[in-house]
Each structure stands twice: as structure tokens, then as C-alpha cells.
Amino acid sequence: MEFDFSEDQHEIKRTAKDLLAKRSTAERVRSAAESGAYEESLWNELAEHGWPGVAISEEGGGGGLGVLELATLLEESGYALANSPFLASAACGLAIQEAGSDEQKSEWLPKLASGEATGSFGIDTQTFPDVVDSDVIVVVEAGGSRAGLVATADAVVKEFETIDPTRRYGEVGRGEGSDPMPGDASAALSLAAVLTSAELVGVCARVLEMTVEYVKDRKQFGRPVGSFQAVQHRCAQMLLHTEGARSVTYYAAWAADADRSLLEEAAALAKSSASKAGVEVTASAIQAHGGIGFTWEADVHWFYKRAQMDAAYLGGTKTHRAKLTQLAAAASASR
């Protein structure tokens, strides 16, 4: 059995990393965070490369690839903290493809796939990423059984500041324009959890690299701080969290494409693991950087802040562990 990416998937990931290394540098992330605005040119470039629609069917105007390919792009987006609405818009597009009516799909999927429109996705009463400037919103009712679609112009959107200035957030009141979605809202929720987990994996991978590089160079008592056993143990634990989250996230992405009977459990496992990894790894990175890790001039704090919001988005570790417990109990009862 082959557990690695295919050559095409490796190429997608390499191309994404190279593009974002040039277009989403630390300086541009900082500039976008401090100005509170994205670079429109970056989103246009991502759209030209087909990123928004990579997992949308060809009939919907997309690339017709899978969630696995989309997850590789989101890992690289998290790694670079790309200043774009990619995560929210991709989650919205998959939700409409999964649970939307034919009319909803025909109206919105081609626009989302091309990048002409952007979307947002979230659970009612919770935080929605990149909702303020979106064109369409998918709102899942608490409990995850039903969802509705609403054009942003018909919704009541309230923007608010969070710990994470690299992304814009808001709350949504659906108003009178909400259009019920007839399909499986729980599957849409699982898919969004997988995508968020992939972004968290990228965040973890980046801060791990930043930390290892720093502790090699930073000297204390005439020695690199990375030579101290306590620091080595911390970095090893960061690696364990990162690789564990990566493993279960790509398992969930595979399940989304290959075996939907495994998706709900795999997505809960991925989000539980990735949320914990995001919080633990970025906090360890701050500590390993010492006093400089807490300063505005250091880049590591941007990743810490993104991880806090991604970890809470769609439910954190406790939420998804509880879901795993419920699924296990239901499976046991059915035997």
C-alpha cells in the first residue's frame, strides 16, 4: 500500500511552497496584519492558478481534484500565513458542493471556483473568518444537522477584532435572506474541519523550523541554547505534535476522497489533534525564543495568534474528543 503523495500531488505542494515563499513573505504578512487588509494581487494570482476551485467538480467550474490536493495547498498557506481568504472560501465552496441545492450550486460554485467571489463558513453564534468582504456565507446550525446559505449583502455581519490580526473575523446574523441547504450539513462541517486542520499543520511546521533555526544560533553561557537537553526535549515534543497532526489530517483528507464512511470520525480526530498541536507547538515556540518571542518585532507571534483562532474555529480539542466519544458509543451500541 502506498502512503506517500503521488508525483502530481508532490508537484502541487512544491509549486505552492515556491509561490508563497515569494508572494507571502514575513514582511508582507506583517504589513497585511498591521494594515488590516489583504493584498488583492495575491488572491488574483491564487485564482489564476486555480486554488479556490481545486476540489470543486469540473461541472461546478473547478479543477475536479480532491480534498487531499486542497489540503496540501492549505498546509502551505498555513506555513506562509498567506494573507488571503483561501481557507474560508474553500470551506464555503465545498459546503455548497456537498449540501447545496442544484440552484445554489449553479449560482455560486463557478464564481467561488474562479475566485470571482469569496465565501465564508461557520457555525451559528460562533466566529466566521473572512466574512466581512465575502460574497456568500454558509451557516451551520449548532449541532451540525442543518445549514443555510445567505448572500453576504442580505446578512447582518458584525466585524470584531480578535487576537489574530492576520485574518479578519466577524459574527453573522442571517436576516431574511437565508436559503436552506438540503444536503448533508454534517459532512460539510467535517470537510471544513479537515481544511482547518491542514492549515494548522502548516502553521506548526513553520514555527518548528523557525524555532530549531533560532536555538541553533542563539547562544547562552557560550553554547547554543539548542545544546541544552530541556530545549531539545521541547523541540522533540513540537515535532511529535506536528507530525501526529499531519498524519491524521491527511488520513481525514484521504477519507473525504476515498471512503466517506470514515470521514466524520477521521475529521474529528484530525481537528482534535491539530487544534492541540497548534496551541502547544506555537506556545513552545514562543517560550523557546525566550524574551524576544514576546516582542512585536519577532515573527513567531503571528503564527501563535493564527493557531489560537484556528484551534477554536469549528470547535477545539475538547469538542472533537467529545464527538469521537459519541461516535465510539454509537458504534458500540449498534453491534
DRENTISE-115258 format. One record per residue (C-alpha): x, y, z. Coordinates in steps of 0.25 Angstrom, whole numbers, padded with zeros to 4 digits. Each point is the difference from the previous one (the first is absolute). Layout:
REM DRENTISE-115258
+-------+-------+-------+
|     X |     Y |     Z |
+-------+-------+-------+
|     X |     Y |     Z |
...
+-------+-------+-------+
This chain:
REM DRENTISE-115258
+-------+-------+-------+
|     X |     Y |     Z |
+-------+-------+-------+
|  0000 |  0000 |  0000 |
|  0005 |  0014 | -0004 |
|  0000 |  0010 |  0011 |
|  0007 |  0011 | -0007 |
| -0005 |  0011 | -0009 |
| -0001 | -0003 | -0015 |
|  0010 |  0008 | -0008 |
| -0011 |  0010 | -0005 |
| -0003 |  0002 |  0015 |
|  0014 |  0003 |  0003 |
|  0001 |  0009 | -0011 |
| -0012 |  0008 |  0004 |
|  0006 |  0001 |  0014 |
|  0014 |  0005 | -0005 |
| -0006 |  0010 | -0009 |
| -0009 |  0006 |  0011 |
|  0012 |  0001 |  0009 |
|  0008 |  0007 | -0010 |
| -0011 |  0009 | -0004 |
| -0003 |  0004 |  0014 |
|  0015 |  0001 |  0004 |
|  0001 |  0012 | -0010 |
| -0014 |  0006 |  0002 |
| -0003 | -0002 |  0015 |
|  0013 |  0004 |  0007 |
|  0001 |  0004 |  0014 |
|  0000 |  0014 | -0003 |
| -0013 | -0001 | -0008 |
| -0007 | -0007 |  0011 |
|  0004 |  0010 |  0010 |
| -0004 |  0011 | -0010 |
| -0014 | -0006 | -0002 |
| -0002 | -0002 |  0015 |
|  0004 |  0014 |  0004 |
| -0009 |  0006 | -0012 |
| -0012 | -0009 |  0002 |
| -0001 | -0003 | -0015 |
|  0004 | -0011 | -0009 |
|  0008 |  0001 | -0013 |
| -0010 | -0001 | -0011 |
|  0011 | -0004 | -0010 |
|  0003 | -0012 |  0008 |
| -0014 | -0005 |  0000 |
|  0000 |  0003 | -0015 |
|  0012 | -0009 | -0002 |
| -0005 | -0011 |  0008 |
| -0013 |  0000 | -0008 |
|  0008 |  0000 | -0013 |
|  0007 | -0013 |  0005 |
| -0014 | -0006 |  0003 |
|  0002 | -0001 |  0015 |
| -0014 |  0004 |  0004 |
| -0007 | -0010 | -0009 |
|  0011 | -0012 |  0001 |
| -0010 | -0009 |  0007 |
| -0013 |  0005 | -0006 |
| -0005 | -0009 | -0011 |
|  0002 |  0003 | -0015 |
| -0015 |  0001 | -0002 |
|  0001 |  0011 |  0011 |
|  0011 |  0008 | -0007 |
|  0011 | -0006 |  0008 |
|  0012 | -0008 | -0002 |
| -0006 | -0013 |  0004 |
|  0011 | -0005 |  0009 |
| -0002 | -0005 |  0015 |
|  0000 |  0005 |  0014 |
|  0014 | -0006 |  0001 |
|  0005 |  0010 | -0010 |
| -0007 |  0011 |  0006 |
|  0006 | -0004 |  0014 |
|  0014 |  0001 | -0006 |
| -0003 |  0014 | -0004 |
| -0005 |  0004 |  0013 |
|  0012 | -0006 |  0007 |
|  0009 |  0009 | -0008 |
| -0010 |  0012 |  0002 |
|  0001 | -0002 |  0015 |
|  0015 | -0002 | -0001 |
|  0001 |  0014 | -0007 |
| -0011 |  0006 |  0008 |
| -0005 |  0005 | -0014 |
| -0008 |  0012 |  0001 |
| -0012 | -0004 | -0008 |
| -0015 | -0005 |  0003 |
|  0004 | -0014 | -0005 |
| -0004 | -0009 |  0012 |
| -0014 |  0006 |  0002 |
| -0003 |  0001 | -0015 |
|  0005 | -0014 | -0003 |
| -0009 | -0005 |  0012 |
| -0012 |  0007 | -0005 |
|  0002 | -0005 | -0014 |
|  0001 | -0015 |  0005 |
| -0012 |  0002 |  0009 |
| -0009 |  0005 | -0012 |
|  0005 | -0011 | -0008 |
| -0003 | -0010 |  0011 |
| -0013 |  0005 |  0005 |
| -0005 |  0010 | -0010 |
| -0012 | -0001 | -0009 |
|  0002 |  0000 | -0015 |
| -0004 |  0015 | -0001 |
|  0010 |  0003 |  0011 |
|  0011 | -0007 | -0006 |
| -0003 |  0005 | -0014 |
|  0000 |  0015 |  0006 |
|  0012 | -0001 |  0009 |
|  0010 | -0011 | -0004 |
|  0005 |  0006 | -0013 |
|  0002 |  0013 |  0007 |
|  0007 | -0006 |  0012 |
|  0009 | -0009 | -0009 |
|  0005 |  0011 | -0008 |
|  0003 |  0010 |  0012 |
| -0010 |  0010 | -0006 |
| -0008 | -0002 |  0013 |
|  0005 | -0004 |  0014 |
| -0008 | -0007 |  0011 |
|  0000 | -0002 |  0015 |
| -0004 | -0012 |  0008 |
| -0003 | -0002 |  0015 |
| -0009 | -0005 |  0011 |
| -0012 |  0009 |  0004 |
|  0004 |  0009 |  0012 |
|  0015 | -0002 | -0002 |
|  0011 |  0007 | -0007 |
|  0000 |  0001 | -0015 |
|  0014 |  0002 | -0007 |
|  0001 |  0010 | -0012 |
| -0015 |  0002 |  0000 |
|  0000 |  0015 | -0001 |
|  0004 |  0001 | -0014 |
| -0006 | -0013 | -0005 |
| -0011 | -0001 | -0010 |
| -0007 | -0013 |  0006 |
| -0001 | -0006 |  0014 |
| -0003 | -0015 |  0004 |
| -0005 |  0000 |  0014 |
| -0001 | -0013 |  0007 |
| -0010 | -0001 |  0011 |
|  0005 | -0004 |  0014 |
|  0000 | -0015 |  0000 |
|  0004 | -0001 | -0014 |
| -0013 | -0006 | -0006 |
| -0004 |  0011 | -0009 |
|  0006 |  0011 | -0007 |
| -0004 |  0013 | -0008 |
|  0006 |  0008 | -0011 |
| -0001 |  0015 |  0000 |
|  0005 |  0011 | -0009 |
|  0009 |  0009 |  0009 |
| -0008 |  0012 | -0005 |
| -0012 | -0006 |  0007 |
|  0007 | -0004 |  0013 |
|  0002 |  0009 |  0012 |
|  0016 | -0001 |  0002 |
|  0007 |  0006 |  0011 |
|  0015 |  0000 | -0001 |
|  0008 |  0000 |  0013 |
|  0015 | -0001 |  0004 |
|  0006 | -0013 |  0005 |
|  0014 | -0004 |  0005 |
|  0003 | -0003 | -0015 |
|  0002 |  0013 | -0008 |
|  0005 | -0008 | -0012 |
| -0015 | -0004 | -0004 |
| -0013 |  0007 |  0001 |
| -0011 | -0006 |  0009 |
| -0015 |  0003 |  0002 |
| -0013 | -0005 |  0005 |
| -0012 | -0003 | -0009 |
| -0015 |  0003 |  0002 |
| -0007 | -0007 | -0012 |
| -0012 |  0010 | -0001 |
| -0011 | -0003 | -0010 |
|  0009 | -0005 | -0012 |
|  0004 | -0013 |  0006 |
| -0002 | -0012 | -0010 |
| -0001 | -0014 |  0006 |
|  0010 | -0010 | -0006 |
| -0006 | -0014 | -0002 |
|  0013 | -0008 |  0001 |
|  0008 | -0006 |  0011 |
|  0005 |  0012 |  0009 |
|  0008 | -0010 |  0009 |
|  0009 | -0004 | -0012 |
|  0002 |  0015 | -0004 |
|  0004 |  0002 |  0015 |
|  0010 | -0011 |  0000 |
|  0006 |  0004 | -0013 |
|  0002 |  0014 |  0005 |
|  0007 | -0006 |  0013 |
|  0009 | -0008 | -0009 |
|  0004 |  0013 | -0008 |
|  0003 |  0008 |  0013 |
|  0008 | -0012 |  0006 |
|  0009 |  0001 | -0013 |
|  0002 |  0015 |  0002 |
|  0004 | -0003 |  0015 |
|  0010 | -0010 | -0005 |
|  0006 |  0010 | -0009 |
|  0001 |  0010 |  0012 |
|  0006 | -0011 |  0009 |
|  0011 | -0004 | -0010 |
|  0004 |  0015 | -0003 |
|  0002 |  0003 |  0015 |
|  0007 | -0013 |  0003 |
|  0010 |  0004 | -0011 |
|  0001 |  0014 |  0005 |
|  0003 | -0005 |  0014 |
|  0010 | -0010 | -0004 |
|  0008 |  0010 | -0008 |
| -0001 |  0010 |  0012 |
|  0005 | -0009 |  0010 |
|  0012 | -0004 | -0008 |
|  0004 |  0014 | -0002 |
| -0003 |  0006 |  0014 |
|  0011 | -0002 |  0010 |
| -0001 |  0000 |  0015 |
|  0012 | -0003 |  0009 |
|  0009 | -0001 | -0012 |
| -0009 | -0011 | -0006 |
| -0012 | -0001 | -0010 |
| -0012 | -0001 |  0008 |
| -0004 | -0011 | -0009 |
|  0011 | -0009 |  0007 |
| -0007 |  0001 |  0013 |
| -0009 | -0013 |  0003 |
| -0012 |  0007 |  0004 |
| -0001 |  0008 | -0013 |
|  0003 | -0013 | -0008 |
| -0012 | -0007 |  0007 |
| -0009 |  0012 | -0003 |
|  0004 |  0000 | -0014 |
| -0002 | -0015 | -0001 |
| -0014 |  0001 |  0006 |
| -0003 |  0011 | -0010 |
|  0004 | -0009 | -0011 |
| -0009 | -0011 |  0006 |
| -0012 |  0009 |  0000 |
|  0002 |  0005 | -0014 |
|  0002 | -0014 | -0006 |
| -0011 | -0006 |  0007 |
| -0010 |  0011 | -0004 |
|  0005 | -0001 | -0015 |
| -0002 | -0015 |  0000 |
| -0014 |  0000 |  0005 |
| -0004 |  0012 | -0009 |
|  0005 | -0007 | -0013 |
| -0007 | -0012 |  0005 |
| -0013 |  0008 |  0001 |
|  0002 |  0007 | -0013 |
|  0002 | -0014 | -0007 |
| -0013 | -0005 |  0007 |
| -0007 |  0012 | -0006 |
|  0004 | -0004 | -0014 |
|  0000 | -0015 |  0002 |
| -0009 | -0005 |  0011 |
| -0011 |  0009 |  0005 |
| -0004 | -0010 |  0010 |
|  0013 |  0004 |  0008 |
| -0001 |  0015 | -0002 |
| -0007 |  0004 |  0012 |
|  0009 | -0007 |  0010 |
|  0012 |  0003 | -0008 |
| -0003 |  0015 |  0000 |
| -0003 |  0000 |  0015 |
|  0013 | -0007 |  0002 |
|  0008 |  0010 | -0009 |
| -0006 |  0012 |  0006 |
|  0002 | -0004 |  0014 |
|  0015 | -0004 | -0002 |
|  0002 |  0013 | -0009 |
| -0006 |  0009 |  0010 |
|  0008 | -0005 |  0011 |
|  0013 |  0000 | -0008 |
| -0003 |  0014 | -0005 |
| -0001 |  0005 |  0014 |
|  0011 | -0008 |  0006 |
|  0011 |  0002 | -0011 |
| -0002 |  0015 | -0001 |
|  0000 |  0002 |  0015 |
|  0013 | -0008 |  0000 |
|  0006 |  0008 | -0011 |
| -0003 |  0013 |  0008 |
|  0007 | -0006 |  0012 |
|  0012 | -0005 | -0007 |
|  0002 |  0013 | -0007 |
|  0002 |  0006 |  0014 |
| -0003 |  0015 |  0003 |
|  0000 |  0003 | -0015 |
| -0011 | -0009 | -0002 |
| -0010 |  0009 |  0007 |
|  0004 |  0013 | -0008 |
| -0007 |  0006 | -0012 |
|  0012 |  0000 | -0008 |
|  0001 | -0016 |  0000 |
| -0008 | -0007 | -0011 |
| -0003 | -0012 |  0009 |
| -0012 |  0007 |  0007 |
| -0008 |  0001 | -0013 |
|  0000 | -0015 | -0001 |
| -0004 | -0002 |  0015 |
| -0012 |  0009 | -0002 |
| -0004 | -0007 | -0013 |
|  0001 | -0013 |  0007 |
| -0009 |  0005 |  0012 |
| -0011 |  0004 | -0010 |
|  0001 | -0013 | -0009 |
|  0000 | -0009 |  0012 |
| -0013 |  0006 |  0005 |
| -0007 |  0001 | -0014 |
| -0011 | -0010 | -0001 |
|  0003 | -0006 |  0014 |
|  0013 | -0003 |  0007 |
|  0007 | -0012 |  0005 |
| -0011 | -0003 |  0011 |
| -0011 |  0002 | -0010 |
|  0005 | -0010 | -0010 |
|  0005 | -0010 |  0011 |
| -0014 |  0000 |  0005 |
| -0005 | -0003 | -0014 |
|  0009 | -0011 | -0001 |
| -0005 | -0006 |  0013 |
| -0015 |  0001 | -0005 |
|  0004 | -0006 | -0013 |
|  0007 | -0012 |  0007 |
| -0012 | -0002 |  0009 |
| -0010 |  0000 | -0011 |
|  0009 | -0010 | -0008 |
|  0001 | -0009 |  0013 |
| -0016 |  0001 |  0002 |
| -0002 | -0004 | -0015 |
|  0008 | -0013 |  0001 |
+-------+-------+-------+
